[in-house]
């Protein structure tokens, strides 16, 4: 075991992890992620670059739209033998929140579509839409979610 891995284990025992440690508790440790002054090292400085590289790889990946779920996968996530209702609702609410925010940025004076709809209410509308439009289920789930909300709440955009 190296000195730096011993230091990292000591930090984890003392603080629960390097990022939650006050400076005075990490002084003198020789881990490359934490300097004697308690400042983070090289790995933290590289995180923004790594995030950009990973995002670029995902967007440039072959196979069409850079989406993780299509309508079929979303429907399976929301219903069926292997459904994960919490993940289903979290995904839907994330897409809806982003969509509402983008609409707000486009026109701050316009009313927010389905502003009070959350959780199971959103899930039910999306599942109903997916079942009613099986020919569209190969489309990205995010696009189908916005279509479903627009149809269910009779709003534009």
C-alpha positions in Angstrom: 0.0 0.0 0.0 1.4 3.4 -1.0 1.7 6.4 1.2 -0.9 8.3 -0.8 -3.5 5.5 -0.5 -2.8 5.4 3.2 -3.4 9.1 3.4 -6.6 8.9 1.5 -7.9 6.2 3.8 -7.0 8.3 6.8 -9.0 11.2 5.3 -12.0 9.0 4.7 -11.8 7.7 8.3 -11.6 11.2 9.7 -14.0 13.1 7.5 -15.9 10.6 5.3 -14.0 11.8 2.2 -11.5 14.4 1.0 -14.1 16.9 -0.2 -15.8 17.2 3.2 -12.7 17.7 5.2 -11.8 21.0 6.8 -8.3 22.3 5.9 -6.9 21.9 9.4 -7.8 18.2 9.4 -5.9 17.3 6.2 -2.7 19.3 6.7 0.4 17.2 6.2 -1.2 14.4 4.3 0.7 13.3 1.2 -2.2 12.4 -1.0 -1.9 13.9 -4.5 -5.5 14.9 -4.4 -5.1 17.0 -1.3 -2.2 19.4 -0.7 -0.8 20.3 2.6 -2.9 23.5 2.5 -6.1 21.4 2.1 -6.6 22.4 -1.6 -7.6 19.9 -4.1 -5.1 18.7 -6.7 -4.9 17.6 -10.3 -7.9 15.4 -10.5 -10.4 18.1 -9.5 -8.8 20.5 -12.0 -9.4 17.9 -14.8 -13.1 17.3 -14.1 -14.4 20.1 -16.3 -12.3 18.8 -19.2 -13.4 15.2 -18.6 -17.1 16.2 -18.5 -16.6 18.0 -21.9 -14.9 15.0 -23.4 -17.6 12.6 -22.2 -20.4 14.8 -23.4 -18.8 15.2 -26.8 -18.4 11.4 -27.1 -22.0 10.8 -26.2 -23.3 13.4 -28.7 -21.0 12.2 -31.5 -21.8 8.5 -31.0 -23.2 6.8 -34.0 -26.8 5.6 -34.0 -28.9 8.7 -34.5 -30.2 10.9 -31.7 -28.0 11.3 -28.6 -30.8 10.1 -26.3 -30.6 7.4 -23.8 -34.2 6.3 -23.9 -36.8 6.0 -26.7 -40.5 5.7 -26.1 -40.4 1.9 -25.9 -37.7 2.0 -23.2 -39.6 4.7 -21.3 -42.8 2.7 -21.4 -41.0 -0.4 -20.1 -39.4 1.7 -17.3 -42.9 3.0 -16.3 -44.9 -0.2 -16.7 -44.5 -3.9 -17.0 -42.7 -6.8 -15.3 -39.4 -4.9 -14.8 -40.8 -1.4 -14.2 -39.0 1.0 -12.0 -41.6 3.6 -11.1 -39.3 5.9 -9.2 -36.8 6.1 -12.1 -39.7 6.6 -14.5 -41.0 9.6 -12.6 -37.6 11.0 -12.0 -36.7 10.8 -15.7 -40.1 12.4 -16.8 -39.9 15.2 -14.2 -36.3 16.0 -15.3 -37.3 16.3 -18.9 -40.4 18.3 -18.1 -38.5 20.6 -15.8 -35.9 21.3 -18.5 -38.6 21.8 -21.2 -40.5 24.2 -19.0 -37.3 26.2 -18.3 -36.4 26.3 -22.0 -39.9 27.6 -22.8 -39.6 30.2 -20.0 -36.3 31.4 -21.5 -37.8 31.6 -24.9 -40.8 33.7 -23.7 -40.8 34.7 -20.0 -44.3 36.2 -20.3 -45.9 33.0 -21.7 -47.8 30.8 -19.3 -46.0 27.6 -18.2 -47.6 24.5 -19.7 -48.9 22.1 -17.0 -47.1 24.1 -14.4 -48.6 22.3 -11.4 -48.4 18.8 -12.9 -45.9 16.5 -11.1 -45.2 12.9 -10.3 -47.9 10.3 -11.1 -50.0 12.9 -12.9 -47.2 13.4 -15.4 -46.4 9.7 -15.6 -50.1 8.8 -16.3 -50.3 11.3 -19.1 -47.0 10.1 -20.7 -48.0 6.4 -20.5 -51.4 7.1 -21.9 -49.8 9.0 -24.8 -47.2 6.3 -25.5 -49.9 3.6 -25.6 -52.0 5.7 -27.9 -49.1 6.4 -30.3 -47.2 3.1 -30.7 -45.8 4.1 -34.1 -43.9 7.0 -32.5 -42.2 4.9 -29.7 -38.9 4.7 -31.6 -38.5 8.5 -31.2 -36.5 9.9 -28.3 -38.4 9.8 -25.0 -37.8 13.4 -24.3 -39.5 14.5 -27.5 -42.4 12.1 -26.7 -42.8 13.5 -23.2 -43.1 17.1 -24.5 -45.6 15.9 -27.1 -47.7 14.1 -24.5 -47.8 17.1 -22.2 -48.7 19.4 -25.1 -51.6 17.0 -26.0 -52.8 16.3 -22.5 -52.8 19.9 -21.2 -53.8 21.5 -24.6 -50.9 23.9 -24.7 -48.4 24.9 -27.3 -44.6 24.7 -27.5 
